[in-house]
Amino acid sequence: MGDPAHVTAAASAAPAPEPDVAARRGRGSRLRRGVEALVVAAFVGFIGWAVARQWPRVAEVIGELTPTSVLLSGITAAAGIWFSFLCWRAILADLGSRVPTTAGMRIFFVGQVGKYVPGKVWPILTQVRLGRDYQVPGRASAAAAFIFMLMVLGTGLLVAVCTLPVLGAGAFGRYWWALLALPLSAVALWPPVLNRGLALVMRLTGRDPMPRPLTAAGIGQAVGWAVVMWLLFGVHLYALLYGLDVDAPHLLLRSVGAYAGSWAIGFLLLVAPAGVGPREVALVLLLAGTTEQPVALVAVVVSRLLMTVGDLLWPVVGVVLERRRRRRAADGSAGAGRVGD
């Protein structure tokens, strides 16, 4: 380690940003946060207005919710979140970094809480920092987080397109632009394309190459887990709609497609943290041909609450299990040391 005085002197000698540049950055950051808050407020306000406008019927629908349907919806939501973790872990392992399951849970689930903060970079930055505790190179953590988001978006759009025959051709009438991202995300998930893109980024940033190139088998496994995730999220929505006595043809397929499509739309509207607001509005619109609006509003709001609970519970589970694993490992090392003596 270097001399503290030398480190302090070097730090103080580092050039500070020009006052005008720093001021412009500060104003830009405040403006961006203000725009994000306005967009989220506008979409949430729309949901609130729609609920208030139809409150008598909405209140009646809320009374029709059963504990069984809510419980089943919550369980399948939690299961879907688990499979999103398996998708990310498959990508990270394909990049050459394998970590214990509980360590991966800590990295991924704690990092995912960052999606509720405005900006898409927080989950990536958090996972990079936590990954260092397990000797995961920062470039591998960042690449895995970015590819995971790209994969979830691509598979979500693919699932939505596959269910268009039951959702109706006009389901994406207001969101046709979201479907334009499907070909781009599909091409970007092809391993040779990904590897070339990662190599280019590493060269431009002056960093070492990736520990290992991505493979078709690894990406294929991650895509499989992502598809299972979307199916479970669809069942999560289906349980709520079925519990509210929605009787529409192909209700399960409609639920899967509408949820996947609304998630992709919320993600593409970058200003909304965790897609809050835009995703709910899109889901209500995508369910327009499936059920009446008050029922869709109740299902959408309850769905968001259950998903948020799952997003907050899994990090707790991951941290607790990882602490237990570390404690057992420390106890085992101490026992081995005593035997050696």
NORMO-V800391 format. One record per helix or strand of 2 or more residues. SS is the DSSP state (alpha for helix, beta for strand). FROM is the first residue (numbers start at 1). LEN is the number of residues. If there is no record, write none. Layout:
# NORMO-V800391
ss=SS from=FROM len=LEN
ss=SS from=FROM len=LEN
This chain:
# NORMO-V800391
ss=alpha from=4 len=10
ss=alpha from=19 len=35
ss=alpha from=55 len=10
ss=alpha from=67 len=28
ss=alpha from=101 len=16
ss=alpha from=122 len=13
ss=alpha from=138 len=25
ss=alpha from=164 len=4
ss=alpha from=169 len=4
ss=alpha from=176 len=4
ss=alpha from=181 len=8
ss=alpha from=191 len=14
ss=alpha from=216 len=28
ss=alpha from=251 len=18
ss=alpha from=273 len=3
ss=alpha from=278 len=9
ss=alpha from=293 len=48
